[in-house]
Amino acid sequence: MSNRRNFIKGGVLGAVGTAIFPKLISAIAQNSNPNSEEGHPMVISTWKHGMPANVAAMEVLQSGGKAIDAVEAGVKIPEADPESMSVGLGGLPDRDGKVTLDACIMDETGNCGSVSFLQHIKHPISVARKVMDETPHVMLSGEGALQFALEQGFPKEDLLTEKAEKRWREWLKESEYKPIINVENHDTIGLLALDKKGDISGACTTSGLSWKMHGRVGDSPVIGAGMYVDNEVGGCCATGVGEAVLKTLGSFLIVELMRQGASPQEACEEGIARIVKNQNYKDMQIGYLAINKKGEHGAYAVHPWFNYALHQGGENRMIDSLSYLK
């Protein structure tokens, strides 16, 4: 890593990077990393529903299981929890009262699968896993994704709970769409795991923006946007307003920055800097989590109050992320 850092400071980024990555250059020069804890196995995930998700994922890892099985097991916990109103069962619906789900999963070999605009299936992450394992495709969408899920034996269910329907009917009185920072209209769960062998996998699942237009798909099922893994380098996942993440392919960007020598923290900060530079960031929250092969992690958001769950070194705890705005 030291050789790679020296190459970055004196080579490619030294020649052109001062115009492109000024913040990154400064951080690398200082070799700063506030999240310097290392080690595996580890699990990291977004928001408070990451705490029980981490427990389920870590159980897989501690028993010697693979990271890909851990990330699926982890995010299935909030998918099945009707009180987690941004994921799976009980997710807040679109403006037509339909619960539509997006998810993706990626393993240490670069194999991946995703589903978008999926209705009636409580565990879209497991359908995405089936797409990865059982088909030659990466993504299935809408009616096709539902047909495939039913053929694979997933039960068809009504995902609109009484609580979520009540919230939707309250919204209908004014039918005003306005993203609200750090509430459950966009708190996707993204989860990354590093297993005992040092392999990385990731998963991302959501019911998307509440009250969205019927048919809207965000960043969560898009490999390289909502989540991305490169087992030579690390992984990243995103949460928040998906349109902003899609416009920058944030997770892919952050992993590639780590490939060039940035720490997970440095890379997450540069990912947010890209959004701040070109988008109306003051009315939207976006948060990134990243890990590398050593078990270091990074977290950064546009606004304060983005928090995440880290299970490492025998402890599962919530941490408040650093942010661009204070």
N, C-alpha and C positions, 0 to 999 in steps of 0.2 A: 504493500500500500504506500510505503514511503517513496518508492521509486515512481509509482504512478502519480503521487502528489507532486513530486519534483518535475515530472514530465508536464503536468498540467500547468504549473506555475511558469515553467520556462518554455513550453512548447506551444501547442495549438491554442489553448486559452490565453497563454501569454501574448500571442500575436494578435488574436482577434477578440479574445474573451472580454477585454476591458470594456468593449462597446456593447457586449451581449450580456455578460454575467458579472456586472460590477460588484453586486452584493455577495455573490458566490466566491469571487476571487478574494475579496476581503476576508470572508469567513475561513476559506481554506488557508490563507496566509497565516491566520491566527490559530489555525488548527482547533477551533472551538467546537465543543459538542456537549451541551448541557445534559444530554441523555446518554451518559457514558457507560451505564450498566451493560454488561455483556452476559451472554450465556444462553444455552438451550438445554432442554426444550423451553419454548416461550410461546405465548399467545397474546395478541394485542387486538383490540376491537373498539369500535366507536360507541360512544354514549353509554348510559347506565345499563341498558339492556345487554351490554357487553359483559357485565359481571357474571351472570349465570351462563351466558354463552361460553365465556372463557373456562368456566369450571367443567362444562361438558367436553370442550375441546382438549383441555389438559388431561382429563381422565384417559382419553384415547392415547395421548402422547406418553403419559407415564407408564402405560401398559405396553409400550413399545410400538404403538401404532404409527401409521404414516400421517404426515401433515395433511394430505388431501382428505383423509377420513376424519381428521380432527376438525378441519374447517367446516365440513358439511355438518357434522354432529353439533358443532357449536352454534351455528346460525339457525339450525332447526329449532332451538329453544325459543327465541323470540318469534319465529314464524308461527309457532303453535300457541303463543300466549296472546289471548284476546285483549289483554291490557296494554300490549305493545302496539300502539295504533298507527304504526308506520310500516309494519311488516306482516305479511301473511294474514292469518285469521284475525279479524278485527281491524285490519288496515282501513284508514279513512278512504272513502271512495272518490271517484272523479265527479265532475259536475252533473253527470247523469245518474249518479248513485251506484255506479259499477265499481267493484274492487278489482283493479288490474295490477298485476304483479310483474316485476322484473328481477332477474337474478343472473349471476354468472359465477363460474368456478374455474380454477386453473391450478394444474399440478406442477411438480418439479421438472417434468419433461417438456413443458410448454404446451401440453395438451390442455384443451379448454372446451367449455360448453356454456351456453346461455339460453335463456328464454326471455321474451319480451311480450308485453301486452297479454299475459296469460291470466285467464279467469278460472275460478272454481277449484283451484288446486292449492291446498294449504301449504305445501312445501315446494315452492318453485326451485329452491336450490337443489333438491333431489332430482327434479326433472332436468335441470341443467346438467347435473352429473350424468344422467342417463344419455342426454344428447352427446356429451363428451365420450362416454364409454361405448355407446351402442350404435352411433350413427357416424357417417363420414362428414357431418356438418359441425359448425360451431354454434349457430343460432337458429332456433325455431321461434316463430312468433304467432300470436293471435290464435285463430281457430286451428291452425296446423299444430301449434304447440299443445293446445288442449287435446286434440285428437291423439297425438303421440303419447301424452301423459296417460290418457285413458287406456290406450293400448298397452302401456307398460304396467297397468294395474293400479294406478293412483285413483283414489275415490274422488268423485265429483261432489263438491260441497258448496253450500251457501256461505260465503266468507263475510258477508255484511252482518255484523252483530247488531243487537238492539242499541248498544251504546254508540256505535259508529253511525248507525242510521239516524239516531237522534241528533248527533252533531251535524250531519249532512242537512237534515230538515231545518235546523236552525240557520245554517248557512244560506239555504234557499230563500230566506226571507228578504235578503238583500242581494244575494248572488254576486258578491264582490270578491274578486280574486286578488289577493295581495300576499305574497310570501312574508311570513313573520319569522324573524331571526330566532334560531335555536328552539323552535317548537316542533311538535310531532308532524307538521306538514312536510318535513323533509329530513327526518333523522333516520336515514338508512343505517343498517348495520353492515359494516365492512369488517372482516376478520382475517388476520394473517397469522400463520403458525410456522414455527421452526421446530422440526422434530429432533429426536436424539441423534439421528444420522446427519443432521445439518441440512436437511432438505426443507424447502419452503413451498407452501401452497397458500392460496387465498380464496376467499368467497365474499360475495356481496349480494344482498337481497333487500328488496323494498317494495312497498305499495306505491311509492312515488309521491309526487306532490299532491296533496289533497286538493280537491276541487279542480283538478287539471282538466283540460279538454279531453274528451273521450278519444282514445287512440294515442295520446301523448306517451312517448318513451323517453326516459332520461338517460343518464350516464351509466346507471348501475349494471345493465346487461352488456355493456360495450367493453370488450377487452381493450385495455389501454386507456380507458377513460375512468370508469368507476373502480377498476381494479386491474392490476398487472403484476406478474411475477416473472422474474428471470433468475433461475436457480444459481447462476454464476455470480449474481450481484445481490439481489434482494427483492423485496416486494413493496407494493404501495396500494392503499385503498382510499377512497374519497367519500365524503358525505356533504350534504348541502344541496344547493340549487344545481341540478345536473346540467342545465344548459351551459353554465359557466365552465364546468369541468369538460364537457364535450368540446367546447370551442378551443380548448388548449390541450386536449388529450393528456390531462394532468398526471395520471398514474404512470403512463409510459414515460412521460417527460422526467418525472422524479426518479424512476429507476435508471434511466439513461444518465442522469446527472450523477447518480451514485456510481455508475460504471466508469465515469470520468474522474472519480476520486472524491466526490462530495460525500460527507457523512449524511445519514438519514435526515438529521435536523437541517443541515444546510440545503439539502435537496428539497425538503418540504417548504422551506422559506422561499426558495426561488420559484417553486410551483405557484405559491400564492402571489408572488411578485408579478408573475405573468398575468394573472387575473386582475390584480390591482391596476396594472399598467393600461389595460385595454378595455375594461368593462366597468359598468356602474356598480362598483363593489359595495357602496355604503348601505344598500338596501338588501344585501344578500349575504348569507353565511356559506362559506365553503371551508371544510376542514380536511386535512390530509394526515394519514399515518403512514410511516414507512419503517421497514426493518432491513438490516443487512445480514450477511452470512455469519457475522460474529455475534449476532444477537443484540446489537445496538439498535435503538429506535429513535425516530423523530416524530414530532407532531407540530402542526402549525395551522392557524385558521385566520380568516379575515377579521372576525370579531372575537371578543372575549367570550368566555363561557362555553366553548367547545371542550368537552372532556372525553376521556377515553379510559378503557380498562386494560391494565397490563398485568398478566400472570407470568411471573418470572422469579426464579430463586425461591420458590415455595410460597410466594405471597401473591394474592390477587387484590389489586387496589385500583381505585379511581384516581386519575391525575388530571389536573386542569392544564390544557394546552396553552402554550404561548400564542400570541396573536399579533397581527399587523396593527390593528387599532387597539388602543389601550382603554 
